[in-house]
């Protein structure tokens, strides 16, 4: 688990995958993921997803205690 490493406890972790399977999603969150995104088909859709992700973190802000 990445966040178990010293100095990485507050790292924002986004899983980008092709799997939309429930067990995969649950496992990612169990391991400390902050977001789970299923890759859309096509480059334009992927770029749009990253733009929305950036906007989300700018609006919502980082998790509590994030420095």
PyMOL Python script that loads the backbone (N, CA, C, O; Angstrom):
from pymol import cmd

cmd.read_pdbstr("""\
ATOM      1  N   UNK A   1       0.841  -1.165   0.000  1.00  0.00           N
ATOM      2  CA  UNK A   1       0.000   0.000   0.000  1.00  0.00           C
ATOM      3  C   UNK A   1       0.899   1.245   0.000  1.00  0.00           C
ATOM      4  O   UNK A   1       1.769   1.391   0.858  1.00  0.00           O
ATOM      5  N   UNK A   2       0.682   2.113  -0.946  1.00  0.00           N
ATOM      6  CA  UNK A   2       1.514   3.300  -1.122  1.00  0.00           C
ATOM      7  C   UNK A   2       1.462   4.202   0.099  1.00  0.00           C
ATOM      8  O   UNK A   2       2.498   4.679   0.562  1.00  0.00           O
ATOM      9  N   UNK A   3       0.266   4.441   0.625  1.00  0.00           N
ATOM     10  CA  UNK A   3       0.115   5.395   1.731  1.00  0.00           C
ATOM     11  C   UNK A   3       0.702   4.883   3.044  1.00  0.00           C
ATOM     12  O   UNK A   3       0.791   5.643   4.008  1.00  0.00           O
ATOM     13  N   UNK A   4       1.096   3.633   3.101  1.00  0.00           N
ATOM     14  CA  UNK A   4       1.725   3.092   4.301  1.00  0.00           C
ATOM     15  C   UNK A   4       3.192   3.502   4.392  1.00  0.00           C
ATOM     16  O   UNK A   4       3.816   3.355   5.443  1.00  0.00           O
ATOM     17  N   UNK A   5       3.739   4.012   3.301  1.00  0.00           N
ATOM     18  CA  UNK A   5       5.131   4.426   3.273  1.00  0.00           C
ATOM     19  C   UNK A   5       5.288   5.796   3.926  1.00  0.00           C
ATOM     20  O   UNK A   5       4.484   6.700   3.696  1.00  0.00           O
ATOM     21  N   UNK A   6       6.315   5.936   4.730  1.00  0.00           N
ATOM     22  CA  UNK A   6       6.580   7.192   5.415  1.00  0.00           C
ATOM     23  C   UNK A   6       6.698   8.330   4.406  1.00  0.00           C
ATOM     24  O   UNK A   6       7.422   8.241   3.414  1.00  0.00           O
ATOM     25  N   UNK A   7       5.963   9.400   4.694  1.00  0.00           N
ATOM     26  CA  UNK A   7       5.990  10.577   3.837  1.00  0.00           C
ATOM     27  C   UNK A   7       4.938  10.581   2.741  1.00  0.00           C
ATOM     28  O   UNK A   7       4.740  11.600   2.080  1.00  0.00           O
ATOM     29  N   UNK A   8       4.262   9.459   2.538  1.00  0.00           N
ATOM     30  CA  UNK A   8       3.255   9.376   1.483  1.00  0.00           C
ATOM     31  C   UNK A   8       1.839   9.214   2.034  1.00  0.00           C
ATOM     32  O   UNK A   8       0.905   8.954   1.277  1.00  0.00           O
ATOM     33  N   UNK A   9       1.679   9.365   3.340  1.00  0.00           N
ATOM     34  CA  UNK A   9       0.387   9.136   3.983  1.00  0.00           C
ATOM     35  C   UNK A   9      -0.721  10.016   3.409  1.00  0.00           C
ATOM     36  O   UNK A   9      -1.878   9.600   3.361  1.00  0.00           O
ATOM     37  N   UNK A  10      -0.379  11.214   2.978  1.00  0.00           N
ATOM     38  CA  UNK A  10      -1.379  12.183   2.515  1.00  0.00           C
ATOM     39  C   UNK A  10      -1.442  12.289   0.995  1.00  0.00           C
ATOM     40  O   UNK A  10      -2.111  13.174   0.462  1.00  0.00           O
ATOM     41  N   UNK A  11      -0.764  11.411   0.311  1.00  0.00           N
ATOM     42  CA  UNK A  11      -0.759  11.405  -1.144  1.00  0.00           C
ATOM     43  C   UNK A  11      -2.157  11.141  -1.689  1.00  0.00           C
ATOM     44  O   UNK A  11      -2.810  10.182  -1.276  1.00  0.00           O
ATOM     45  N   UNK A  12      -2.621  11.975  -2.605  1.00  0.00           N
ATOM     46  CA  UNK A  12      -3.905  11.737  -3.257  1.00  0.00           C
ATOM     47  C   UNK A  12      -3.693  10.622  -4.272  1.00  0.00           C
ATOM     48  O   UNK A  12      -2.855  10.735  -5.166  1.00  0.00           O
ATOM     49  N   UNK A  13      -4.454   9.551  -4.126  1.00  0.00           N
ATOM     50  CA  UNK A  13      -4.272   8.380  -4.971  1.00  0.00           C
ATOM     51  C   UNK A  13      -5.502   8.172  -5.848  1.00  0.00           C
ATOM     52  O   UNK A  13      -6.616   7.994  -5.356  1.00  0.00           O
ATOM     53  N   UNK A  14      -5.271   8.198  -7.150  1.00  0.00           N
ATOM     54  CA  UNK A  14      -6.335   8.002  -8.132  1.00  0.00           C
ATOM     55  C   UNK A  14      -6.013   6.740  -8.920  1.00  0.00           C
ATOM     56  O   UNK A  14      -4.931   6.620  -9.494  1.00  0.00           O
ATOM     57  N   UNK A  15      -6.945   5.809  -8.946  1.00  0.00           N
ATOM     58  CA  UNK A  15      -6.782   4.578  -9.712  1.00  0.00           C
ATOM     59  C   UNK A  15      -7.436   4.806 -11.073  1.00  0.00           C
ATOM     60  O   UNK A  15      -8.621   5.133 -11.145  1.00  0.00           O
ATOM     61  N   UNK A  16      -6.681   4.636 -12.136  1.00  0.00           N
ATOM     62  CA  UNK A  16      -7.182   4.740 -13.505  1.00  0.00           C
ATOM     63  C   UNK A  16      -7.035   3.362 -14.131  1.00  0.00           C
ATOM     64  O   UNK A  16      -5.923   2.857 -14.282  1.00  0.00           O
ATOM     65  N   UNK A  17      -8.160   2.755 -14.496  1.00  0.00           N
ATOM     66  CA  UNK A  17      -8.149   1.359 -14.916  1.00  0.00           C
ATOM     67  C   UNK A  17      -9.199   1.109 -15.992  1.00  0.00           C
ATOM     68  O   UNK A  17     -10.042   1.961 -16.270  1.00  0.00           O
ATOM     69  N   UNK A  18      -9.130  -0.058 -16.579  1.00  0.00           N
ATOM     70  CA  UNK A  18     -10.148  -0.458 -17.548  1.00  0.00           C
ATOM     71  C   UNK A  18     -11.222  -1.325 -16.892  1.00  0.00           C
ATOM     72  O   UNK A  18     -12.196  -1.701 -17.544  1.00  0.00           O
ATOM     73  N   UNK A  19     -11.052  -1.644 -15.603  1.00  0.00           N
ATOM     74  CA  UNK A  19     -11.984  -2.539 -14.915  1.00  0.00           C
ATOM     75  C   UNK A  19     -13.097  -1.759 -14.223  1.00  0.00           C
ATOM     76  O   UNK A  19     -12.850  -0.789 -13.505  1.00  0.00           O
ATOM     77  N   UNK A  20     -14.320  -2.206 -14.456  1.00  0.00           N
ATOM     78  CA  UNK A  20     -15.462  -1.642 -13.726  1.00  0.00           C
ATOM     79  C   UNK A  20     -16.080  -2.708 -12.816  1.00  0.00           C
ATOM     80  O   UNK A  20     -17.234  -2.590 -12.402  1.00  0.00           O
ATOM     81  N   UNK A  21     -15.306  -3.738 -12.515  1.00  0.00           N
ATOM     82  CA  UNK A  21     -15.768  -4.845 -11.682  1.00  0.00           C
ATOM     83  C   UNK A  21     -15.840  -4.422 -10.210  1.00  0.00           C
ATOM     84  O   UNK A  21     -14.904  -3.821  -9.681  1.00  0.00           O
ATOM     85  N   UNK A  22     -16.946  -4.738  -9.568  1.00  0.00           N
ATOM     86  CA  UNK A  22     -17.153  -4.376  -8.170  1.00  0.00           C
ATOM     87  C   UNK A  22     -16.017  -4.758  -7.239  1.00  0.00           C
ATOM     88  O   UNK A  22     -15.571  -3.923  -6.452  1.00  0.00           O
ATOM     89  N   UNK A  23     -15.527  -6.004  -7.302  1.00  0.00           N
ATOM     90  CA  UNK A  23     -14.432  -6.389  -6.407  1.00  0.00           C
ATOM     91  C   UNK A  23     -13.158  -5.548  -6.613  1.00  0.00           C
ATOM     92  O   UNK A  23     -12.442  -5.258  -5.654  1.00  0.00           O
ATOM     93  N   UNK A  24     -12.884  -5.163  -7.860  1.00  0.00           N
ATOM     94  CA  UNK A  24     -11.709  -4.329  -8.127  1.00  0.00           C
ATOM     95  C   UNK A  24     -11.877  -2.943  -7.508  1.00  0.00           C
ATOM     96  O   UNK A  24     -10.936  -2.389  -6.940  1.00  0.00           O
ATOM     97  N   UNK A  25     -13.075  -2.397  -7.624  1.00  0.00           N
ATOM     98  CA  UNK A  25     -13.360  -1.076  -7.053  1.00  0.00           C
ATOM     99  C   UNK A  25     -13.238  -1.129  -5.531  1.00  0.00           C
ATOM    100  O   UNK A  25     -12.591  -0.276  -4.923  1.00  0.00           O
ATOM    101  N   UNK A  26     -13.859  -2.131  -4.927  1.00  0.00           N
ATOM    102  CA  UNK A  26     -13.793  -2.278  -3.468  1.00  0.00           C
ATOM    103  C   UNK A  26     -12.354  -2.429  -2.995  1.00  0.00           C
ATOM    104  O   UNK A  26     -11.961  -1.821  -2.000  1.00  0.00           O
ATOM    105  N   UNK A  27     -11.578  -3.225  -3.691  1.00  0.00           N
ATOM    106  CA  UNK A  27     -10.177  -3.456  -3.307  1.00  0.00           C
ATOM    107  C   UNK A  27      -9.385  -2.160  -3.379  1.00  0.00           C
ATOM    108  O   UNK A  27      -8.588  -1.873  -2.486  1.00  0.00           O
ATOM    109  N   UNK A  28      -9.590  -1.381  -4.420  1.00  0.00           N
ATOM    110  CA  UNK A  28      -8.863  -0.114  -4.555  1.00  0.00           C
ATOM    111  C   UNK A  28      -9.155   0.805  -3.373  1.00  0.00           C
ATOM    112  O   UNK A  28      -8.239   1.393  -2.798  1.00  0.00           O
ATOM    113  N   UNK A  29     -10.436   0.927  -3.013  1.00  0.00           N
ATOM    114  CA  UNK A  29     -10.790   1.781  -1.877  1.00  0.00           C
ATOM    115  C   UNK A  29     -10.296   1.181  -0.556  1.00  0.00           C
ATOM    116  O   UNK A  29      -9.880   1.919   0.337  1.00  0.00           O
ATOM    117  N   UNK A  30     -10.339  -0.127  -0.425  1.00  0.00           N
ATOM    118  CA  UNK A  30      -9.811  -0.771   0.782  1.00  0.00           C
ATOM    119  C   UNK A  30      -8.326  -0.491   0.954  1.00  0.00           C
ATOM    120  O   UNK A  30      -7.827  -0.404   2.076  1.00  0.00           O
ATOM    121  N   UNK A  31      -7.624  -0.350  -0.167  1.00  0.00           N
ATOM    122  CA  UNK A  31      -6.182  -0.077  -0.124  1.00  0.00           C
ATOM    123  C   UNK A  31      -5.865   1.411  -0.014  1.00  0.00           C
ATOM    124  O   UNK A  31      -4.695   1.793   0.003  1.00  0.00           O
ATOM    125  N   UNK A  32      -6.903   2.262   0.062  1.00  0.00           N
ATOM    126  CA  UNK A  32      -6.663   3.675   0.314  1.00  0.00           C
ATOM    127  C   UNK A  32      -6.818   4.608  -0.866  1.00  0.00           C
ATOM    128  O   UNK A  32      -6.424   5.771  -0.778  1.00  0.00           O
ATOM    129  N   UNK A  33      -7.376   4.140  -1.963  1.00  0.00           N
ATOM    130  CA  UNK A  33      -7.590   5.032  -3.114  1.00  0.00           C
ATOM    131  C   UNK A  33      -8.563   6.148  -2.743  1.00  0.00           C
ATOM    132  O   UNK A  33      -9.510   5.933  -1.986  1.00  0.00           O
ATOM    133  N   UNK A  34      -8.320   7.335  -3.280  1.00  0.00           N
ATOM    134  CA  UNK A  34      -9.223   8.468  -3.082  1.00  0.00           C
ATOM    135  C   UNK A  34     -10.236   8.567  -4.216  1.00  0.00           C
ATOM    136  O   UNK A  34     -11.331   9.100  -4.033  1.00  0.00           O
ATOM    137  N   UNK A  35      -9.872   8.057  -5.379  1.00  0.00           N
ATOM    138  CA  UNK A  35     -10.758   8.061  -6.545  1.00  0.00           C
ATOM    139  C   UNK A  35     -10.500   6.806  -7.365  1.00  0.00           C
ATOM    140  O   UNK A  35      -9.385   6.283  -7.385  1.00  0.00           O
ATOM    141  N   UNK A  36     -11.545   6.326  -8.044  1.00  0.00           N
ATOM    142  CA  UNK A  36     -11.441   5.161  -8.918  1.00  0.00           C
ATOM    143  C   UNK A  36     -12.108   5.534 -10.226  1.00  0.00           C
ATOM    144  O   UNK A  36     -13.313   5.783 -10.268  1.00  0.00           O
ATOM    145  N   UNK A  37     -11.332   5.571 -11.285  1.00  0.00           N
ATOM    146  CA  UNK A  37     -11.839   5.990 -12.585  1.00  0.00           C
ATOM    147  C   UNK A  37     -11.647   4.886 -13.611  1.00  0.00           C
ATOM    148  O   UNK A  37     -10.573   4.294 -13.716  1.00  0.00           O
ATOM    149  N   UNK A  38     -12.705   4.619 -14.363  1.00  0.00           N
ATOM    150  CA  UNK A  38     -12.626   3.649 -15.453  1.00  0.00           C
ATOM    151  C   UNK A  38     -12.324   4.428 -16.734  1.00  0.00           C
ATOM    152  O   UNK A  38     -13.037   5.365 -17.094  1.00  0.00           O
ATOM    153  N   UNK A  39     -11.252   4.018 -17.409  1.00  0.00           N
ATOM    154  CA  UNK A  39     -10.826   4.721 -18.622  1.00  0.00           C
ATOM    155  C   UNK A  39     -11.897   4.645 -19.706  1.00  0.00           C
ATOM    156  O   UNK A  39     -12.399   3.568 -20.026  1.00  0.00           O
ATOM    157  N   UNK A  40     -12.237   5.800 -20.262  1.00  0.00           N
ATOM    158  CA  UNK A  40     -13.186   5.799 -21.375  1.00  0.00           C
ATOM    159  C   UNK A  40     -12.459   5.465 -22.674  1.00  0.00           C
ATOM    160  O   UNK A  40     -11.239   5.602 -22.759  1.00  0.00           O
ATOM    161  N   UNK A  41     -13.205   5.027 -23.682  1.00  0.00           N
ATOM    162  CA  UNK A  41     -12.563   4.771 -24.973  1.00  0.00           C
ATOM    163  C   UNK A  41     -12.255   6.092 -25.669  1.00  0.00           C
ATOM    164  O   UNK A  41     -13.068   7.015 -25.644  1.00  0.00           O
ATOM    165  N   UNK A  42     -11.116   6.178 -26.271  1.00  0.00           N
ATOM    166  CA  UNK A  42     -10.765   7.353 -27.067  1.00  0.00           C
ATOM    167  C   UNK A  42      -9.986   8.399 -26.291  1.00  0.00           C
ATOM    168  O   UNK A  42     -10.203   8.617 -25.099  1.00  0.00           O
ATOM    169  N   UNK A  43      -9.084   9.029 -26.998  1.00  0.00           N
ATOM    170  CA  UNK A  43      -8.201  10.038 -26.408  1.00  0.00           C
ATOM    171  C   UNK A  43      -8.961  11.258 -25.931  1.00  0.00           C
ATOM    172  O   UNK A  43      -8.691  11.758 -24.839  1.00  0.00           O
ATOM    173  N   UNK A  44      -9.901  11.750 -26.715  1.00  0.00           N
ATOM    174  CA  UNK A  44     -10.639  12.954 -26.325  1.00  0.00           C
ATOM    175  C   UNK A  44     -11.416  12.738 -25.028  1.00  0.00           C
ATOM    176  O   UNK A  44     -11.439  13.610 -24.160  1.00  0.00           O
ATOM    177  N   UNK A  45     -12.043  11.591 -24.901  1.00  0.00           N
ATOM    178  CA  UNK A  45     -12.799  11.289 -23.686  1.00  0.00           C
ATOM    179  C   UNK A  45     -11.863  11.167 -22.481  1.00  0.00           C
ATOM    180  O   UNK A  45     -12.220  11.566 -21.373  1.00  0.00           O
ATOM    181  N   UNK A  46     -10.678  10.620 -22.696  1.00  0.00           N
ATOM    182  CA  UNK A  46      -9.713  10.492 -21.611  1.00  0.00           C
ATOM    183  C   UNK A  46      -9.216  11.865 -21.166  1.00  0.00           C
ATOM    184  O   UNK A  46      -9.106  12.123 -19.967  1.00  0.00           O
ATOM    185  N   UNK A  47      -8.920  12.733 -22.102  1.00  0.00           N
ATOM    186  CA  UNK A  47      -8.486  14.099 -21.769  1.00  0.00           C
ATOM    187  C   UNK A  47      -9.593  14.822 -21.004  1.00  0.00           C
ATOM    188  O   UNK A  47      -9.315  15.509 -20.021  1.00  0.00           O
ATOM    189  N   UNK A  48     -10.832  14.677 -21.440  1.00  0.00           N
ATOM    190  CA  UNK A  48     -11.963  15.310 -20.753  1.00  0.00           C
ATOM    191  C   UNK A  48     -12.083  14.774 -19.324  1.00  0.00           C
ATOM    192  O   UNK A  48     -12.390  15.529 -18.401  1.00  0.00           O
ATOM    193  N   UNK A  49     -11.843  13.481 -19.142  1.00  0.00           N
ATOM    194  CA  UNK A  49     -11.902  12.897 -17.808  1.00  0.00           C
ATOM    195  C   UNK A  49     -10.854  13.532 -16.900  1.00  0.00           C
ATOM    196  O   UNK A  49     -11.143  13.872 -15.752  1.00  0.00           O
ATOM    197  N   UNK A  50      -9.641  13.690 -17.415  1.00  0.00           N
ATOM    198  CA  UNK A  50      -8.588  14.303 -16.610  1.00  0.00           C
ATOM    199  C   UNK A  50      -8.912  15.758 -16.275  1.00  0.00           C
ATOM    200  O   UNK A  50      -8.586  16.229 -15.185  1.00  0.00           O
ATOM    201  N   UNK A  51      -9.540  16.463 -17.190  1.00  0.00           N
ATOM    202  CA  UNK A  51      -9.938  17.845 -16.921  1.00  0.00           C
ATOM    203  C   UNK A  51     -10.985  17.891 -15.810  1.00  0.00           C
ATOM    204  O   UNK A  51     -10.922  18.756 -14.936  1.00  0.00           O
ATOM    205  N   UNK A  52     -11.938  16.976 -15.838  1.00  0.00           N
ATOM    206  CA  UNK A  52     -12.952  16.916 -14.774  1.00  0.00           C
ATOM    207  C   UNK A  52     -12.320  16.526 -13.441  1.00  0.00           C
ATOM    208  O   UNK A  52     -12.701  17.049 -12.393  1.00  0.00           O
ATOM    209  N   UNK A  53     -11.364  15.618 -13.479  1.00  0.00           N
ATOM    210  CA  UNK A  53     -10.679  15.201 -12.260  1.00  0.00           C
ATOM    211  C   UNK A  53      -9.933  16.382 -11.644  1.00  0.00           C
ATOM    212  O   UNK A  53      -9.993  16.600 -10.434  1.00  0.00           O
ATOM    213  N   UNK A  54      -9.247  17.124 -12.465  1.00  0.00           N
ATOM    214  CA  UNK A  54      -8.531  18.304 -11.979  1.00  0.00           C
ATOM    215  C   UNK A  54      -9.512  19.305 -11.365  1.00  0.00           C
ATOM    216  O   UNK A  54      -9.259  19.845 -10.288  1.00  0.00           O
ATOM    217  N   UNK A  55     -10.611  19.548 -12.040  1.00  0.00           N
ATOM    218  CA  UNK A  55     -11.624  20.480 -11.536  1.00  0.00           C
ATOM    219  C   UNK A  55     -12.188  19.994 -10.203  1.00  0.00           C
ATOM    220  O   UNK A  55     -12.393  20.789  -9.286  1.00  0.00           O
ATOM    221  N   UNK A  56     -12.434  18.706 -10.099  1.00  0.00           N
ATOM    222  CA  UNK A  56     -12.960  18.139  -8.861  1.00  0.00           C
ATOM    223  C   UNK A  56     -12.042  18.454  -7.690  1.00  0.00           C
ATOM    224  O   UNK A  56     -12.496  18.954  -6.660  1.00  0.00           O
ATOM    225  N   UNK A  57     -10.759  18.168  -7.838  1.00  0.00           N
ATOM    226  CA  UNK A  57      -9.836  18.384  -6.729  1.00  0.00           C
ATOM    227  C   UNK A  57      -9.634  19.861  -6.447  1.00  0.00           C
ATOM    228  O   UNK A  57      -9.343  20.233  -5.310  1.00  0.00           O
ATOM    229  N   UNK A  58      -9.782  20.721  -7.465  1.00  0.00           N
ATOM    230  CA  UNK A  58      -9.678  22.159  -7.230  1.00  0.00           C
ATOM    231  C   UNK A  58     -10.888  22.684  -6.465  1.00  0.00           C
ATOM    232  O   UNK A  58     -10.749  23.575  -5.627  1.00  0.00           O
ATOM    233  N   UNK A  59     -12.078  22.141  -6.744  1.00  0.00           N
ATOM    234  CA  UNK A  59     -13.297  22.580  -6.069  1.00  0.00           C
ATOM    235  C   UNK A  59     -13.406  21.956  -4.685  1.00  0.00           C
ATOM    236  O   UNK A  59     -13.633  22.662  -3.702  1.00  0.00           O
ATOM    237  N   UNK A  60     -13.249  20.652  -4.599  1.00  0.00           N
ATOM    238  CA  UNK A  60     -13.412  19.940  -3.348  1.00  0.00           C
ATOM    239  C   UNK A  60     -12.232  20.206  -2.418  1.00  0.00           C
ATOM    240  O   UNK A  60     -12.390  20.314  -1.202  1.00  0.00           O
ATOM    241  N   UNK A  61     -11.077  20.307  -3.001  1.00  0.00           N
ATOM    242  CA  UNK A  61      -9.876  20.494  -2.213  1.00  0.00           C
ATOM    243  C   UNK A  61      -9.321  19.156  -1.758  1.00  0.00           C
ATOM    244  O   UNK A  61      -9.979  18.123  -1.884  1.00  0.00           O
ATOM    245  N   UNK A  62      -8.131  19.183  -1.240  1.00  0.00           N
ATOM    246  CA  UNK A  62      -7.498  17.943  -0.806  1.00  0.00           C
ATOM    247  C   UNK A  62      -8.159  17.390   0.459  1.00  0.00           C
ATOM    248  O   UNK A  62      -8.885  18.105   1.150  1.00  0.00           O
ATOM    249  N   UNK A  63      -7.903  16.120   0.754  1.00  0.00           N
ATOM    250  CA  UNK A  63      -8.450  15.513   1.958  1.00  0.00           C
ATOM    251  C   UNK A  63      -7.983  16.256   3.217  1.00  0.00           C
ATOM    252  O   UNK A  63      -6.955  16.934   3.194  1.00  0.00           O
ATOM    253  N   UNK A  64      -8.729  16.128   4.297  1.00  0.00           N
ATOM    254  CA  UNK A  64      -8.368  16.762   5.569  1.00  0.00           C
ATOM    255  C   UNK A  64      -6.954  16.366   5.973  1.00  0.00           C
ATOM    256  O   UNK A  64      -6.572  15.201   5.864  1.00  0.00           O
ATOM    257  N   UNK A  65      -6.198  17.321   6.428  1.00  0.00           N
ATOM    258  CA  UNK A  65      -4.832  17.056   6.877  1.00  0.00           C
ATOM    259  C   UNK A  65      -3.800  17.057   5.777  1.00  0.00           C
ATOM    260  O   UNK A  65      -2.613  16.856   6.036  1.00  0.00           O
ATOM    261  N   UNK A  66      -4.240  17.284   4.537  1.00  0.00           N
ATOM    262  CA  UNK A  66      -3.313  17.290   3.400  1.00  0.00           C
ATOM    263  C   UNK A  66      -2.475  18.559   3.465  1.00  0.00           C
ATOM    264  O   UNK A  66      -3.001  19.647   3.696  1.00  0.00           O
ATOM    265  N   UNK A  67      -1.190  18.417   3.263  1.00  0.00           N
ATOM    266  CA  UNK A  67      -0.307  19.594   3.291  1.00  0.00           C
ATOM    267  C   UNK A  67       0.261  19.821   1.925  1.00  0.00           C
ATOM    268  O   UNK A  67       1.030  20.760   1.724  1.00  0.00           O
TER     269      UNK A  67
END
""", "prot")
cmd.dss("prot")
cmd.show_as("cartoon", "prot")
cmd.util.cbc("prot")
cmd.orient("prot")
